[in-house]
Amino acid sequence: MKAFIWTDGDLDGAGSFLALKWLLESSGSIVDNDFVYNGSEVYVKLSDWFELHYREYDKIFICDISLDETTIELVDREKVVVIDHHKTHLELKDKYKNAKPIIEDHTSTCDLIRQKFKLDKHEWFKKKELDFLTRVDDYDSYKLKYPESIKLNIILKRRKYKNFVDDFKGGLRPFTEKEVNMVKIFFKELKEQLDGTQYFEGQLKGYKVIALYVDRYSSETAHIVLNRTGADICFAVNLKYKSVSLRKRIGCPVKLNVIAERFCNGGGHEFAAAGKLTDRFAELIKDFKNVAPPNS
């Protein structure tokens, strides 16, 4: 069989690709792949690819990409398998008539693949593969139980998608000296951002919220701010891209995807969500007060 795998360009997308690659190649399949970032370019890239290459493959997987109704209509073909964990996609699951949708509310798409295809039962699925997917799931659900989780995401950003999946095609391994240096540089730049931005504090249904401006590294910045301030929720606001990233501490019952949907025209899941700067979001935080930077 000749298969093609499309994924999102983030860490969960990379994990989803490797999980399927390991599974398919173990049975002798030839696997090609590409990625696209969730957003407006999805339809254009998939439309061009389907027109040129659809007939070349026996099976096509689309993973960790939240498709809208127009794109669903484009890819709804019998050779296509769509695997995703985004709630916005789940609400459109019944739109598929020909493709096979494996769309569930789950911590990550890579862990959904692991469970649905019973990867743990295969002889080739060793500790290195398990550890890699566990860390990817840990990052995408933003539980961050493992120190490698954030580091993997940093390395992905520095190495870019195709280099990253090639570097970790054998599963999790000790980081190289070059990768360790990437992580060090990242945290140096992150500290500069934390020291140089403005912080605002407010309440949301009785929960402490910290909002701050970021230029990049929204997730990692929010994680550190939550730890330093004891806040329940963090809003990382990027003025350049007019976007908001939402994160919360473990144990906080607030569902961030609900906030993102209601105030930011966005989505995500309970632990991590994102959206756009909107008038409704501005109204939500209008009474937040400027506060001193948290201690490092």
C-alpha positions in Angstrom: 0.0 0.0 0.0 1.1 3.5 -0.7 -0.1 6.0 1.9 0.1 9.8 2.3 -0.2 11.5 5.7 -1.2 15.1 6.1 -0.8 16.6 9.6 -0.8 19.9 11.4 2.7 21.4 11.7 2.8 21.4 15.5 4.1 18.8 18.0 0.9 16.8 18.0 0.9 16.7 14.2 4.5 15.5 14.2 3.6 12.8 16.8 0.6 11.8 14.8 2.7 11.4 11.7 5.3 9.3 13.4 2.7 7.1 15.1 1.0 6.3 11.7 4.4 6.0 9.9 5.6 3.4 12.4 2.3 1.5 12.1 2.1 1.6 8.3 5.7 0.8 7.6 5.7 -2.1 9.9 3.3 -3.8 7.5 5.3 -2.9 4.4 3.5 0.3 3.3 5.3 3.2 1.5 4.6 6.4 3.4 4.9 10.0 2.2 3.8 13.1 4.1 3.4 16.8 4.3 2.1 19.3 6.8 0.0 22.5 7.0 -0.7 24.8 9.8 -4.3 24.9 11.1 -5.9 28.0 9.6 -6.8 29.7 6.4 -4.2 28.0 4.2 -5.5 24.5 4.8 -8.1 24.5 2.0 -5.7 25.9 -0.6 -2.9 23.4 0.2 -5.2 20.4 0.3 -7.1 21.5 -2.8 -4.0 21.8 -4.8 -2.6 18.5 -3.5 -5.8 16.5 -4.1 -6.1 17.7 -7.7 -2.5 16.7 -8.5 -1.8 13.7 -6.3 -5.0 12.0 -5.1 -4.8 9.2 -7.6 -1.2 8.2 -6.7 -2.2 6.9 -3.2 -4.2 4.0 -1.9 -4.9 5.6 1.5 -4.7 9.2 2.6 -4.7 10.2 6.3 -5.5 13.8 7.5 -4.5 14.1 11.2 -4.8 16.9 13.8 -6.2 19.4 11.4 -9.6 20.9 12.3 -11.4 21.1 9.0 -14.3 23.4 8.2 -17.3 22.4 6.2 -15.9 23.6 2.9 -12.7 21.6 3.4 -14.6 18.5 4.6 -16.5 18.6 1.3 -13.2 18.6 -0.6 -11.6 15.7 1.3 -14.7 13.5 1.8 -13.6 10.7 -0.4 -13.5 6.9 0.2 -9.7 6.6 0.4 -9.5 9.3 3.1 -9.2 8.7 6.9 -9.6 11.8 9.0 -8.2 11.6 12.6 -8.6 14.5 15.0 -9.3 15.5 18.6 -10.4 19.2 18.2 -13.9 19.9 19.5 -14.8 22.2 16.6 -14.1 19.3 14.2 -16.1 16.8 16.3 -19.2 19.0 15.9 -18.9 18.5 12.1 -18.3 14.8 12.2 -21.6 13.9 10.7 -20.7 15.9 7.5 -18.5 13.0 6.4 -20.3 10.6 4.0 -17.5 8.8 2.2 -14.3 9.4 4.2 -13.7 7.6 7.5 -13.7 10.0 10.4 -12.0 9.1 13.6 -12.8 12.3 15.5 -13.1 12.3 19.3 -12.7 14.6 22.2 -9.3 13.5 23.3 -6.1 14.8 24.9 -4.2 14.7 21.6 -4.5 13.2 18.1 -1.3 11.2 18.5 -2.7 9.4 21.6 -6.0 8.9 19.8 -4.1 7.1 17.1 -2.2 5.1 19.7 -5.4 3.9 21.3 -7.6 3.4 18.2 -4.9 1.4 16.3 -3.8 -0.4 19.5 -0.1 0.5 18.9 0.9 -0.9 22.3 0.1 -4.4 21.1 2.6 -4.4 18.3 6.0 -5.9 18.8 7.8 -2.9 17.2 6.2 -0.5 19.7 9.0 -0.3 22.2 9.7 2.1 25.1 11.2 4.7 22.9 8.1 5.0 20.8 5.9 5.0 23.8 7.9 7.6 25.6 7.9 9.9 22.6 4.1 9.8 22.1 3.6 10.1 25.9 5.6 13.4 25.9 3.8 14.7 22.8 0.4 14.0 24.5 1.6 15.5 27.7 2.5 18.8 25.8 -0.6 18.9 23.7 -2.9 18.4 26.7 -0.7 20.9 28.6 -0.4 18.8 31.7 3.4 19.0 31.4 4.3 16.1 33.7 7.5 15.4 31.9 10.4 17.9 31.5 11.1 16.5 27.9 7.6 17.7 26.7 8.4 21.4 26.5 11.9 20.7 25.2 10.6 18.6 22.4 8.3 21.5 21.3 11.3 23.9 21.5 13.4 21.6 19.3 10.5 21.3 16.8 10.4 25.1 16.5 14.1 25.4 16.1 14.6 22.4 13.7 11.4 22.8 11.7 8.9 20.0 11.1 10.5 17.8 8.5 13.9 17.8 10.2 12.2 17.1 13.6 10.3 14.0 12.4 13.5 12.7 10.8 15.5 13.3 14.0 12.9 11.4 16.2 11.8 8.7 13.8 13.2 6.2 16.2 11.2 7.6 19.2 12.4 9.5 22.2 16.2 9.5 22.8 18.7 11.6 24.8 18.9 15.1 23.4 22.1 15.9 21.5 24.5 18.7 22.6 23.1 20.8 19.7 19.5 20.3 20.9 20.5 21.1 24.5 22.0 24.4 23.3 18.7 25.1 21.4 16.8 24.7 24.6 19.2 27.0 26.5 19.0 29.7 23.9 15.2 29.4 23.9 15.0 29.9 27.7 17.3 32.9 27.5 15.0 34.6 25.0 12.0 33.5 27.0 13.5 35.2 30.1 14.0 38.4 28.2 10.4 38.4 27.1 9.2 37.7 30.7 11.3 40.6 32.1 10.4 43.1 29.4 6.6 42.8 29.1 3.6 44.2 31.0 1.4 42.1 33.3 -2.3 42.7 34.2 -4.3 40.9 36.9 -8.0 40.3 37.2 -10.7 37.9 38.2 -12.9 35.5 36.1 -15.7 33.8 38.0 -13.6 34.0 41.2 -10.4 32.7 39.6 -7.2 34.7 39.4 -6.2 35.6 35.9 -2.9 37.1 34.6 -2.8 38.6 31.2 0.4 39.7 29.5 1.8 40.7 26.1 4.0 38.3 24.2 5.9 38.4 20.9 6.3 34.6 20.7 6.5 31.4 22.9 3.0 31.9 24.2 2.6 28.5 25.7 5.9 28.4 27.5 5.5 31.9 28.7 2.1 31.2 30.2 3.4 28.1 31.9 6.1 30.0 33.7 3.7 32.9 34.6 1.3 30.4 36.2 4.0 28.9 38.3 5.4 32.2 39.4 2.2 34.0 40.2 0.0 31.2 41.5 -2.7 32.4 39.0 -5.4 30.0 37.9 -5.5 31.2 34.3 -3.1 33.0 31.9 -4.0 35.0 28.8 -0.9 35.5 26.5 -1.8 38.3 24.1 0.1 38.7 20.8 -0.6 42.1 19.3 1.3 41.5 16.1 -0.9 38.5 15.2 -3.9 39.8 17.1 -4.2 36.5 18.9 -4.7 35.1 22.4 -3.4 31.9 23.9 -5.1 30.6 27.0 -3.5 28.3 29.6 -4.4 27.2 33.2 -2.9 25.5 36.2 -3.5 21.9 36.9 -6.6 21.5 39.0 -8.4 24.7 37.8 -11.9 23.5 36.6 -12.4 26.3 34.1 -12.7 25.0 30.5 -10.5 27.2 28.4 -12.0 26.0 25.1 -15.3 27.5 26.3 -13.7 30.9 27.0 -11.9 30.8 23.6 -15.0 30.0 21.7 -17.2 32.6 23.6 -14.8 35.5 23.7 -12.1 34.9 21.0 -13.8 33.2 18.1 -11.4 30.3 18.8 -11.2 26.9 20.3 -9.0 24.2 21.7 -9.5 22.0 24.7 -9.9 22.2 28.4 -6.2 22.8 29.3 -5.1 24.9 26.3 -7.0 27.0 23.8 -6.4 30.0 21.5 -8.3 32.5 19.5 -8.3 36.1 18.1 -8.3 39.5 19.8 -12.0 40.5 19.7 -14.2 43.2 21.1 -15.7 40.6 23.4 -12.2 39.7 24.8 -11.3 43.3 25.3 -14.5 43.7 27.3 -13.7 40.6 29.3 -10.3 42.1 30.5 -11.1 45.8 30.6 -11.0 46.0 34.4 -7.7 44.1 34.8 -5.1 46.2 36.7 -1.5 46.6 35.7 0.7 44.8 38.2 4.5 44.4 38.8 6.3 41.5 37.1 6.3 38.3 39.1 9.6 37.2 40.8 11.7 34.9 38.8 
